Amino acid sequence: MSTTRTIVTKGDQRRPAARGRRHVDPVARGTLPFIIPALVATVGLVLIPVLYTVWLSLTDQDIAGNNSGFVGFDNFVLMFQNSEFWYSLFVTLQLFIVCLVVETILGLGLGYLLSRDVPGRAIFQGLLLIPAITASVAVALVWMLIYDPTLGAANQILQAIGLDPVVWLGSREMAPWSIAIVDIWQWTPFMALIISAGIRSLPSEPFEAASIDGAGPIKKAFFVGLPLLRSVLLVAMLLRTVDLIRFFDTIYIMTQGGPVNATNTLNVYGYRAAFIDQEPSYAAALQLSLFVLVILIAAIFTVVRKRSTDVD
């Protein structure tokens, strides 16, 4: 019997091919060398640190590297029994929800304005990116000067309009909101630029059809524009979610988690546990809880976006 079979190719050309031999896509074979460096980088920068953190959380190690051995889930039990952990989780979610909601709403309004064809729009968009590309440490230092109780611009503005000065960073009640204001100022333009790009990419036919049906600008915005922008909004919110859940640098520069743990997020709490309290194994358990929280919230946004795409 013949061990070959006939394969029809373009132009009705025929060539024999060995039976049972697996065909390898030359395009996939050619891209393999480009994928390997990314896989190595992913394993080295993501997988290995995560596995080390898991191992560290299951042991009892001090800051000097002396390991007393495997302790199982003792660090997690201690974490869940610690009221400071639950309060830091509350602060993390509080800042996350407030900043994400305000930045999305303001970014939607600002993004609509940026989507209009006006002279100098490109220059204005470039200026709006300055807060987002500025180092968070520099942003924190500038806002510490603005929040200064005696010489800061914030209290001078309040006094100029007849209001009493505020202890922005030294008050347990005001400190979280002061941090939220900084993050909203820094990252709302980022949201606006993503949303404005989404608005400019929307098709015009649904809006024209709504106008023919007698819908006004507000109805077209809420019942036509927002549903079409749903995927763009979810992507922008997902990008901010990952940053907000692991919020650290601005908070640590401005308040170091104070006053009285008022701004002590999970990330700040984990840093303090590792390098101030010198409990790296307990800090590893805290960081794993933060890691799981990021994955859960990101998964929720991903599922919602997929379902909205399927509906569309």
N, C-alpha and C positions, 0 to 999 in steps of 0.2 A: 504493500500500500504506500501511497505517497505521504510524505510527512510535511508537506507544505500546503498552504491554502492561498487563495487569491484575494488580494485587497484592492478595492477600487479606489483610486485616488483622483485628484482634480484632473480634468482633461481626459477622463476615461482611460487613464494609463493603468496598467496592471503590473504588479510586482509580487513575487512570492514572499511569504513571511513564515518563519518557523512557528509551528503550532505549539502552544503552551508557553511561549516566551512572553513575558509581561512587557507591555509597551510603556516606556517612560516618556512623559511629556518633556520635550527639549526645553520648553520655556521654564517649567518648574525646576528642571535640572540646572539650568543656567542661573536661576535666582538663589539656589541653595548657598553658594559662597557668600552672598550678601546677607542672608538670614542668620548665618552662624555667629557673626560678631554681635548681633542684637541679642541672640539667645544667651551667649556668654555674658554679656553685660547685664541681662535680666537676672540670670542666676547669681552673678557675683554681687550685684547691687540690691537685689530685692529678695530672692529666695534664701540665700545664705544668712543675711541679717535676720530675717523673720524666723528661720529655724533656730538660730542662736538665741534669739529673744525667747522663743518657746522653751528651749533647754534651760536658759537662765531663770525663767519664771518657776521652773519645777525644782530648782535647787536652792540652797542657802549660801550665797556668796557675799563677801564683804567688798568694800571699795578697793582693797589691796589685792583682790583676786583670789583670796583664800576661800576655797569651796568646802563646805561641811558635808556635802553630799545631797542625794535626792530627798526631797521633802514632799513630793507629790503636789497636791493642790492647796497646800497650807497657805501659800501667799495669796491665792485667790479667795480662800475663806476669810483670811484676815482683811483683805480688801473690801469684801462685801459686808463685813462687820464694822467697818470704819465709817463713821458718819461724815468724815472729811471727803471720802470718795464720793458719796452720794451728793454732797453739796457741790463738789467740783463738777460732777455730771450735770447737775441742775444749771450751774453757771454756763457750762459749755452749750447746753441746749438753749438756754435763754439768749445768749449772744448769737447763736446760730439762727434761731427763728427771727429775732428782731432784725438783724442785719440783712438776712436773706430777703425777708418780706419788703423792707424799706428799699433796699437796693434794686429789687425787681420792679417795684412800683415807680420809683424815681427814674430808673433806667428805661422803663417803657415810655414815660413821658419825654425824657430827654432824647431817647432814640427816635421818637416820632419827629421831634424838631430837627434832629440831624439828618433825617431822611428827606427833608425838603430841599429842593434845589435853590439855594441862596448863594450869593457871592461870598467867597471866603470860607466855604464850608470845609474844604480840605485842611486849611490852616487851623480852623477851630477844632477839628477832630484831632489834629496833631497835638494841640495844646491840652486837650482833655486827657490825653494819654500820659501826661507828665506825672500825675499822682500815682498811677498804676506802675510806672516803670521806675519810680523813685524807691530807693532802698527803704525797707520798713524801719530800720534803725534811724535813718535820717528823718522820716516822717514822725516817728515817736518823739524824737528830740525837739523837733519844731513845735509839735502840739503840746509838749510839756511847757514850753515857753508861753504858748497861747493860753494854757490853763493856769499859769502862775497866779496865785491868789492876790498878789499886790500889783504886779507889773504886767500881767497877761492881758492880751487884747480881748479875751472873752469877757472878763469882768468889767473892763473899761467900756465895752459896748453895752453891757447890761446896765451899768451906772448911767450911761449917756441917755438911755431911754427910760430912766427912772426906776429901775429894778435893783434889788439888793444883790451884792456879789455872792458868788457860789464857790464853795470848796469843791472843785471838780474832782480831783484825784484823791483827796484826803477824807472824803465822806463815803461811808459804806453804801449809802443809798445812791449817790451820784456817780461813783467810780465806774460801775458797769455801763451806764449810759454814756459816760464820757468816752470810754473805749469804743462803744458802738458808733458814736459820732465820727470818730477818727476812721474806722473801717468803712463806714458809709461814704465819707468824703473821698477816700482813696479809691474805692472800687466801684462806685456807681457809674463813673464814666466808662469803665471796662464793660459793664453790662449794657450801657447805652450803645456802644459801638457795635456789639454783637446784634442787638435788637434792631438797630438802624439798618444794618446789612440785611437782616431778615425781612424788614419792611420793604426795602427797595427791590427785593427778589420776588415779592408777592405778585401773582397775576392780576391784571386789571379787570378781567371779565366779571368776576363775582361782584366787584364794587359797582361796575356799570349796570349789572343786572339789578342790584339792590337800589340804585338810583332810579332806574326805570319803575321799580315797584313803589317808589315814593319814600324810601328810607332816608333819614337825615344823616348828618355826619356822625352823631353819637351812636345811632343804631348800627351804622356801617362799621364803626370802630369796634363795638362790643359783640355784634352778632356775625360779622364777616371777618374783620381783621384779626381779632384775638383767636378764634378757632384756627385760622390759617397759620398763625404765629405760634401755635402750641408747641410744636417740635423745637423751634428755635428757643423759646422760653425755657423749655425743660433742659436743653443742652447748656444754656447759660447758667441756669440755676444749679445744675450738676457740677459745673466747673467751680462755682463759688462755694458749693457745699463742701467739697473736698478741702478747700483752703480754710473755711470757717471752722470746721470740726477740729482741725489741728492748729488752731489759732495759738500762736506762741510769742513771736519776736516782739511785736508791738506791745503786748501786755507786759512781758517781762521787763522791757526797757522802762515803761511808764510806771508800773505799780508793783512788779514782782509778785503778782497774785494778791496783793493787799488792796485796801486796808481790811484787816481781819478776814482774809480769804474771800473778799467780795468779788475779786476778778480771778480767782484761782481755778482756771480751767483744768481739764484732765491733762493736757500737755504740760502746763506749768506745774501742776501737782506732781507729775511723773519726773520732771526735771529736778524739782526740789527734793523728791524722795531719793533720787539717785546721787546727786552731787552735794546736797546740803545735809540731808539726814543720813547719807551714805548707806543706803539700802538698795543696791542695784537689782537684786532679785525681786523685791517688792515693786520697784519701779518698772521692771520688765512686765510684771503682771498688769500694771496700770496701762502701759503702752499697748499691750495686747488687747485690753478692753477698748482702748481708743481705736485700734486697728479694726476690731470687729464692728464698732459703731460706724466707722467710715464705710465699711463694706456694706452694712445693712442699709444705710441711708442711700448710698450710691445705687444699690440694687433696686430699691424702691423707685428711684427716679428712672432707672433704666427700664423697669417693667412698665411704668406708667407711660414712658415715651414710646415703647414698643406697641402698647395697646392703642395709644392715640394714633400711631402710624398705621396700624391695621385698620382702625376705624375709618381713617381718611382714605 
